[in-house]
Structures are given as structure tokens and as C-alpha cells.
Amino acid sequence: MSSPEPDQTLSQTPPSSSWMTYKRLLAYVKPFWLAFALAVVGNVIYAGASTGMAAAMEYVIAAIENPTEGNRLLLTLVIVGVFALRGVGTFMSQYFINYVGRQVINALRNDVFDRLLTLPSRYFDDNAAGRLVSKLTFNVEQVAEATTNAVTISLREGLTIVGLLSFMLYTNWKLTLIFLAVGPIIGAVVSYASKRFRRISKRIQGSMGDITHVASESISGYRVVRTFGGEDYEQQRFREVNERNLKQSLKMASTQAISVPVIQVLVAIAIAALVWTMLAPEIRGGMTTGQLVAFITAATTMAKPIRQVTSVHAKIQKGVAAAYDVFETIDETPEKDPGTYAPERVKGTIRFEDVSFRYRDQLDDVLEGISIEIPAGQSVALVGRSGSGKSTLVSLLPRFYEFTGGDIAIDDRSLRDYSLKALRAQIALVTQNVVLFNDTIAANIAYGALRDCSREEIQQAAAKAHALEFIERMPDGLDTMIGDNGVMLSGGQRQRLAIARALLKDAPILILDEATSALDTESERHIQEALETVMKGRTTLVIAHRLSTIETADRILVMDNGRIVESGRHDELLSAGGAYAQLHQMQFSEQG
């Protein structure tokens, strides 16, 4: 468990793709166009009210200079009306844009999760679980900033700027041009800050993935951490990734903290130049005092929306960077599934024809020249030293990995002819690494496509797996919650639930990968009896370390360095005095 290196590619988001990413993100808004349109209407109302406040200053001055009853009433109604309109606009813009934003997040999360369920095994080999969880949580949440707050501020304040500028141009276009002179400089500052925000945002997301990854490893492996005194090491790992996240976050904060006041100063310079210039008679023209005050009010009022629009770039760039990362996952190529053959139930004859396999980016084959035929209903045991290719070989059968040479057939039909769903429906799998879910015992046995099985069928499967004896002692029996990955159960109990799940599936092909490895001697004896019963009539591939558990197999295949070096029954292989006999002798000596 080494400390993860910072992902150097995270900071290399192509700038040209930013608009395409945002455009694609906006496509998620399309189904909720009505709510988005109402949000835009709210922003227009808000911007109009804000412009009206500046324009109303002319009437305020007129009312002060000529305080008649009519002017007093008009001024009072204007103030109440403007603020009421701003309130209506604020509610409409904030509620409806948040509605749209949360709907977009919901849709994105569903799309990412749906894609993760279809990706090939190699994707999960290459990506730590913690980082994938971070994409679903932190990264997608960052997108919310770009589709809610950022859009609200950009629309509301942007429209306010347009409204105020329109009023200023209408009042005195010469003075307005002076005010706009600082526009290109503000644009340059915003452009520089935006690029930096986007770059740093990618790094922050990478560091958040590292934090989730390190934390999830340490939490799930807390027993190993404490037993082997790894607390200091894990603390150091976590502090390193947390420190990296802190540095990037501070860079983001400093960029934002610098860019906002710089823009404010530029706006202040423009306003100062405006005030100095407007006192010149040739520029002022025939403007009244009220018009001058209204013009200055509009210019000064514009300072806030300019500041808000420029500061929101940080949120937008965070969202774009997060969306780019999320879309990368959504765009990953799912498992290839060109097959259409979907029989209801196969007989179970399996044939390997000169099969070879190598993992991606490896030079040497992990499996080479594997040719075996397994008649339907026969049990075949795979034995050999660790790393000899036993688990890899059985992983090819449900097509968790694609063989790179030769062919594998079930009932004389190539695996590639089968649809993945139909193929995997024919196979039940029990591995040494049992996976259970934080649910009831019944839900864990009748998992997935088995969820419609009756209570009686679940009990029968549990009884055959010798699991009913401990289930009945549980406080709620089959309805007992077993905690995260079955933390409330012993290793043997968890293994028996996995075997009960395989028994309930009643598939014609059964794969047992060290299925009795976590059981004590007494439990193993019971399970072995149950397995011998359930193996009858099924094609069974058994990977076993303890040779005593596979002595009754119809055939035993001995593997070494990705090849089958011996094949035969237990007695035949012992009398041959080859690799199997040596393995048997070693285990016999160890037990003795």
C-alpha cells in the first residue's frame, strides 16, 4: 500500500474541450427546459428591478427638490415595487435553477453508476475503488456548482450589467464609452484566472480521489492496520494526500482572492475617471442633477455584479473540470457484448481449444496452449502452485476477461456467440473472497436475479449449505441484517451464505474458487458433503489448495506456469509420481 502519486494527467484538460464539456453538460438541462426558462425569467425580473433602482434615482432627486404629495406617494410605491420585484426574481431564479441543478446531478450520477456496472474487469483493475467513489460523490457535486449557483449568478448579474449599461448608454453614451475603456483589461484578468482555476480544479479532484482511496483502504482494513502497527504509516499516507489537497485549495483561494480585488480596483478607476470627466460641460451636456446622480448610481451599482460574475468563474471552472472527468468515465467503452445466443439452460459441456491469455501491457502469456474438454456433469479440479493460472483460467469462462488466443465453447457454441447476460446466467460462482451486502441474510442469498425466489427455496438452499443451523440462532433469522460485507458473521458463516447463494441459482455450471478455504475442519466436512450433493448433474470447476477436498473429482488438472502439465484421477496421478504426487506429499508432510 504505497502512497498514491499525484495524477499528472489531471492538470492537462485541453482548453478547447472546455466549451464542448459545458455544452454537453447543458444538454442534461434540456429535459427541464421549462424550469430553466422560469429561472431565466426570474433573472430578467431581478435585473430589471436592479436597473430600475438606478433609474429611480432621477425621481428621488426630483422628489427631494419638489416634495409634493404626488411625488412622495410615487417615490414610496417605486421603492416598494422595485424591492418586491427583486424578491420575486430572486425566488424564481434560485429555486428553479437549483431544481434544474439537482436534476442534472441526479441524471449524471445515474449515468456514471450505470456505466460502471457495464465496464470490463480491467477498468476496475486500473482504477482504485476510492477514486471511483470520489467521482460519484465529490466530482459530480462539483458539477452542481456549475449548473446551479454559477448559472444563477452569471445570468442574474450578467443581465443586471446589460440592463445598467443599456440605461447608461441611453442617458449619456459618451460617458459610458469612458467607463467601458477598462473592459478589455478586466477580460484579460478573467481569462487568466479562468485557465488557472480550471487547472487547479483538476488537481483538487485528483487529490480528493486520493483522499477517498487512502481513507477507504485504511477503514476497510482496520484490523490489519492495527494488528501490524500500521497506524503511523496510514496517518502519514493520509496526511500526504490531505496536504496535497490543502495546497491546491489554497492556490485556488489565492487566485480568487487576488483576481476579485484587482477587478474591483479596475472598476473603481473607471468610476473615478467617469466622475472626473462628467464634470466637464462638453461631456455632461444638458444632463440634469437627477440624471447625473442616476448615471453615477448605475455605474457604482455595476461594481457588485461585475465582481460577482468574475468571482463565479472559479465555480464554473471547477464544474467544467469535474464534468470533464465524469464524462471520461461515461465515455469508457463498456464490455464487448456482440453475442446474441441466449439459451434458457445449457447442458454444460465445456471445451478449451488452444486457449492463451495475457493481461494488457504484459509481454508474456499468463495462459498458453490450454486444451481440455469437460463433459456435461463432470467435476474437474484445478490444482497447482500460486500464480500457476488457475483463477485466471476460470475467469475466462464468465468472460470477466477476454481470451487472446484460441477459443472456449459451451455446448459447442463459442463463448463469443453468447450474450453476456445469458452466458453468466448459466454459471454460479463461489470465491474465497466472499462479497456480501449490508442487507438481510435472505436478501444476500436471494441476490439480484434470484430476488423473486420464495422463502422456502431460500431456506432449502441455506439448509443444503449447512447455513440454516447458525441462521436460526440469529435474532431475526433470515431477516437479520449482517452489516457491511457481512461483518457480523464469521468467515465460515460468510462462506456458507455464498455457497447457499450459488445453490439457489441452480446453474448448470458451477465454479468453486477455494470455496472451503475459510472453513474450520467441522464446517468443511459439512460443506464438502453439501458440495458433493450439489455437484451431481452439474459441470463443476473446483480450484482447491487443500488436495484432500478434491480426491473424489472426476478429473484433476495440474497447472504450472500457465500450462496443464498433468491430467487424471487422484489415484492415477499419485501412482504416476509426477507434479501432483509431489504436491500431495508436501501437504501430507505439512499436516503430519
N, C-alpha and C positions, 0 to 999 in steps of 0.2 A: 504493500500500500504506500506507494511513493506520493509525494505531494504533486498535485497536477500542475503541469506547466501552463502558463497563460497561452491562450489560443491566439496565435499571431495573425490568423486569418480574420479574426473578428473585426479588426480595425480597417479591413480592406474592402468595405462595401463600395461598389462602384458608384460614384456620384450620379452618373447618368441614369442609374436604376432607381434613384430616389423618387422621381416623379412617377415612374411606372409602378413602383411599390405602392405609393399613395393612391394612385389611380385604381389599382387593384383592390386596395382597401376600401375605397369609396364604392366599389361595386357591391360590397357587402351591405351598403346603406340602401341600395336600390329597392329592396322589398319593403322598406319602411319609409318610402318617399313622402307619404302624407305627413307623418310625424316630423320628418326633416323639414318639409315645407312650412309647417306651423312654427317650427323653431326659427326658420328664416324670417317669417312674418313677425315673430316676436322681436327679433333683432332689428328689423326695419322700424318697428314701433319705437323701440328703445333709442335707436339712432336718431329718429325724427324728433323724439322728445328732447334728446340732448342738444340737438341743433336748435330746437325751439327755445330752449333755456337761454342760449346765447343771443338769439334774435330778440327775445323778450326784453333784453337789457335796454333796448331803444325805448320801449314803452315804460320801463321802470324810470328811466331818466325823465321822460315826458311827464309821468305821473308826479314825480318829485317837484318838477318845475311848475306843474299846473295841477295841484291836488284837488280836483273836483270829485264829486260823489261818483260820477260815472267812471272816472279813471281809477278811483280806489276799488270799486267793485270789479272792474275789468282786470286790474292787476291781481286781485285776490283769486279770481277764477282762473287766470292764466297760471299762477303758481300751483294751485291745487291740481289743475288739469294736466300740467306738464309732469308732475310727480306721480300722478295716478297712471298716466300713460307709461312712464318709465317702469312702474311696478308691474303693470300688465305685460309689458315687453320682457322684463326680467324673468317673470314666471314662465311665460311661454317658451322663451329661448332656453332657459336652464332645464326645465322639466323635459321638454320634448327632445332636446339634444342628448340628455342623459338616457332617456328611453331608447333612442337610436343606438347610443354607445354601448349600453348593456346588451342590447340585442345582437350587436356586431360581435361583442366579446363572446356571448353565448354560442353564436354560429361558428366563430373561429375555433373555440375550444372543442366543439363537437367535430369540426373538420380535422383538427390536429389529432384528436384521440382516435377518430375513425381511421385515419391514415396509419397511425402507429399500430393498430390492430391488423393491418394488411402488409406491413413491411417484412422483408425477409429476415431470417435469423442473423445474417451478417451485420445488418444495421444495428441490432442490439449488442452484437459483439464489439462494434466500433464506438458505440455511444453509451456512456455511463447512465444508469437509471436516474441518478440525481439530476443530471443535466437535462434529461428529457422531461422530468417532473417540473424543473425550473421553467422550461418552455411553456408548459401548460399553465403555470401559475404566474410567475413574475413577468415573463416576456409578454404574454397575452394581456396581462393587466396594464403593462406599459402602453399597449395599443389603445387602451381605453382613454388615456390622456390625449392621444392624438385625435380621437374620434368624439370626445365629449368636451372637456374644458378648453382644449386648444381650439377646436372648431367654434365653440361658443364665443370665446374671446376674439378670435380672428374675425368672425362675422360681425359681432356686435360692435367692437371697437373700430373695425375696418369701415363699416357703414357709417359710424359716427364721424370718422375722419373725412369720408366722402361728403357727408352732409354739411359738416363745418366748412370744408374747403369750398363747396358749392356756394354756401352763404357768403363766404369771404370774397369769392370771385364776383358774385352778384353785387356786393357792396362796393368793392374797390379792387379791380383786377391788377392794378399796378402794385399796390401794397402786397397783394397775395403772391405775386411773382417773386418779390424780395424774400418773403417767408419761405417759398419753395426752393430757394437757392441752395439750402443745406440738404435737400433731398438726396442727391447722389452720394454725398458723404455718409449720410445715415444708411443708405442702401449698401455701401461698401462694408460698413461696420457689421450690419446684419448678415451679409453674405459670409464674411469671415467667421463670425460667431456660429452661424448655422453649420458650416463644414466641421468646425471643431466640436460642436455639440453632437453631431452625428457620429464622428469618430470615437469620441469618449463614450457615447451611449453603447456602442457595440462592445467596448471593453468592459463596461459595467455589467452588461448582460452575461458576458463570458465569466466574469468573476462571481456573479450570482449563481451561475450554474456550478462553479467550483465549490461555492459555499454549501449549496444543497447536496452536492455529491459527497463531500467530506463529512458533512453532518449526518447524512443518511447512512453512510458506511459505519460511522462511529456508534450511532444509535442502534442500528440493527445488529451490530457485532459487539455490543457492550460486554458480553460475557468473556469473549476472547480478549478484549481490551483490558479488562480488569484482571483476568487470570494471568496474562503475560506482562502486566505492568506497563501497558501502553498509554496510560493517561497523559503523561508528559509529551509523548510523541504526537498523540492526537491533538492535544492542546496547541502544540507548535504548528501542526498542519493547518488547523483551523485559523490560528492567528495569522498565518502567512496569507491565506486566501482572503481573510477578512480585511487584512491590512491593504491588500491589493484593491479590494473593492472600495475601501475608505479613500485611498489616494485618487482613484478615478472619480469618485463622487465629489471630492474636494476640488479637483480640476474643473469639473462641470460647474460647481458652485462659484468658483473664482471667475470663470469665463462669463457666467451670467452676471455676477456682481460687478464686473468691470464694464461689460457692454451696456448695461442699463443706464448707469450714471453718465457714461460717455455720450449716449444718445440724448439724455436729458440736458446735458450741457449744450450740445449742438442745437437743440430746440430752444433753449434759453437764449443762446446767441442770436438765433433767428428772431425771437420775440423782441430782444433788445434792439436789434437793427431795425425792426419794424416800428417800434416806439420812436426811435431817434429819427427815422425817415418820415414818419407820418406827420411830424410837427412842421415839415416843410410845406408851405402853402401850395406850391405847384403840384405836390403829390396828394395832399389832403383834398384839394378841390373844394367842392361845395358840401362836404360831409358835415352833418350836424354833430353836436356833442354826443347825442344819443347814439348815432351811427358809429362814431369813433369808439365809444365805450363798448358797443355791441361787437365791433370788429376785434378789439383787443380781447374781449371776453372769449370770442370764438377761437382766437389764436392761442390763448392761455389754456382754454379747455382742451385743446387738441393735444397738449403735452401728455396728459394721462393716457388717452387711447394709444398714442404713438409708443409710449413706454410699455403699455400692456401688450401691444401687438408684437413689439420686438422681443419682449421677455418670453412670450409664448413660444418662440422658436425652439427653445430648449425642449419643451414638452413635445412639440411636433417632431423634432429630430429623434427624440427618444422613441416615440411611437413608430416612426418610419424605420428606424434601426431594428426595433423589436419585430415589426411586421415583416421585414426582410428575412429575419431569422426564422420566424414562424412559417412564412411561405416556403422557405427552403425545405422544411420538414414536410409540408403539404405536397410539395412537388417531387418528393422522393419517389422513385419507381417502386410500386408495390410488387409483391411476389408474382412471378410469372405464372399465369394460370390459363394456358391455351387449351387445355383438355376439356372435352365435353362428355366423355363416357361417365355415366353415373348409375351403376347397377345398384339395386336395392341391397343385395348381400352377395359377396363373393364367396367362392369355395375356400380359397386361401392358399392355393399353390403359388409359391414364390420362386422366382428364378433370377439369379445374378449371372450376367454374361460378361466376363472380362471387364468388370467394373473397376474404374480408377477414380480417385478423387484427390484434389488438392485444395487447400484453403487459399483464398485470394492473396496475392502478393507473395506466396511461398513458391520456392523453386522445386522442391521435391514433393512427390505424391505421398499423401498420407495413407491411401489405399491403392493397391496395384494388383491387377490381374485376378480379381475376386470372381470366381465362377463356382456357383453352388446351385443346386435345385432342392427345394424343400417341398415335399408333397403336402397336400392339404391335411391338416390334423396332426402333423408330426411336430414334435418338440425338438428344438435344436439349441444346444448350449454353446455359448462363445466364451472361451477362456484364454488367458494369456496375461503377460505382464502389463502393468500400467503403461499406457501410451502405445499399445500394440494396434489400436484402431477399432476395438470392439464397439465402443459407444458411437463412434463416427459411422460405422457400418449400419447400425440400426437407425441412426438419424437420417439416413438416406431414404429409408422406407416411407416415412410420412412426408418426405420431401422438405424437411427442415433445411437441408442443403441439397443443391443440385449436383448429381454425379457428373464428372467432367469427361468420363470416357466409358464406353460400353453401354449396357442397358440393364434395367431392372424391370421385371414383369410380374404382375399378379394375374393368375388365371390366363396366362399367355397374352395379356394386354400390357403394353409398356406403361409405366407409371405416368409418363407424359400425356398419355391418352385420357387419363382420369382427370376430372375436375378435382381441385384440391379438397373441396368440401366432401365430395363423395369418397375420395381416397381415405381421408382421415376418419370418416365415419366407419370405416372397416377395421380401424386399429384402436386398441386400448393400450394405454401406456402407464407403466408404474416405474418411477425412477428412484434412485437413492435420495435425491434432493426433493422431498415431498413439498408440494405447493398447496397450502390450504388458505382459505379466505376468512376474513373476520365476519363470520356468519354462523348459523346453526350447524350442528352436525349433519342434520338431514339435508340442508342446502349444499353442504360440501360433498356429500355422497352423490346426491342427485343434482350435479352441477351442469350448467349450460344446456345442451340439447336434452339432458336427462331430467330436466326440471318438472316434466309432466308425469314422471313415474309415480305410481301410487305409494302410499305409506307402507303397505305390505311388501311391495317389491324392494323398497329401501331396507326394511327390516331383514328380509331374506338375504340381501347382499351383505349386510352387516354381520349377520349370523354366519354366513359362509366364510367371511374374512376373520372370524373369531373376534369381532369388534363389539358385538352386542353385549358381551359379558361386562365390559367396562362402561359402555353407553348407559346400560340400565342402572349403574351406580351413580351416574351424573344427576345433578339436582333437577334438571328439566328433561332428562333423557335425550331423545333425538333433537329436541328444541333447545338444547344447551348451546349458548354462544361460546366459541372456543378461542376468541382473541385473535390478534394479528398473527397470521401464519400458524395458527393452532398452538399458541404459546402456552395455553392451559393444559396441553396434553404432553405425555411423554413421547420420546422418539418412536417407540414401538407402537403406541396408540395412533400416532400420526400416520405411520406407515400402513397400519391396518385400515385406516379410513381411505387411504389412497387405493389400496387393493380392493376395498368394497366398492369404490367408485368405478374401477375397471371391471369388476364383476357385474355391476349393474348395467354397464354399457353393453355387455354380452356381444362383443365384436368377434368376428371370425379369426382375427389376427391379434395376438397378444404379445406385447414387448415388456419384458421384466428386466430392468437395468438395476442390478444389485437390489432387488425388491425386498430381500430379507436382511439387508446389511445392518439395519438399525434395531434388530430384534434380539432379545435375550434368547437363551437356549430353549426355554419353555415355550415362549411365543413363537420362536422359529419352527418348533416342531408342529404346533397347531397350524401355522400359516402354510407350512410345507404340505400338510395334509390337504388344506383347502386349495392350494395351488395345483396339486396333483389332480384334484377333482375337476377344477375349472379348466385345466389344460386339455382335458379329454375332448376330442372333437374340434379343437382349435389349433391353428398353426401358431406355435409359440417360439419366440426367440428369447432365450434367457442369457443374460450376462451375469456371471457369478464369479466372485472371488473365492468363496469357500466351496471347494470341489465336492464336499460331502452333500451339498444341496442339489447337485445335478447328476448324480450317479445313475438315476433312472431315466435320463433323457434318451430319446430315440437316437440322437446323434450328437457328438461333441466335436466342435471345430476349435482347433488350437491356432491362435493368431500370434504372429510375431513380425514386427516392423511392417505392418500393413498388408501382410500376406497370410494365407491359410497354409500352415505348414503340416498339419495333421488333421485327419478326419476319421471318426469311427465311434463305436460304443465304448463305454467305460472300460469294460474288461479287455476289449481288443487293444485299446490304447495303452493300458497298463502292461499287457504282455508284450507289446511292441518295444517297450523300453525307451521311447523317444522323449520329446519335449513334455508331453502330458505326464508321463511317468515321473519325470524329474520334478515337475510342479507338485504332483501328488506326494512325492517323497519329502519335498521341502515342507509342505503343510503338515504332513504326518509327524515330521521331526519337531516342528514348532509346537504342535499340540502335545506331543509327548513331553 
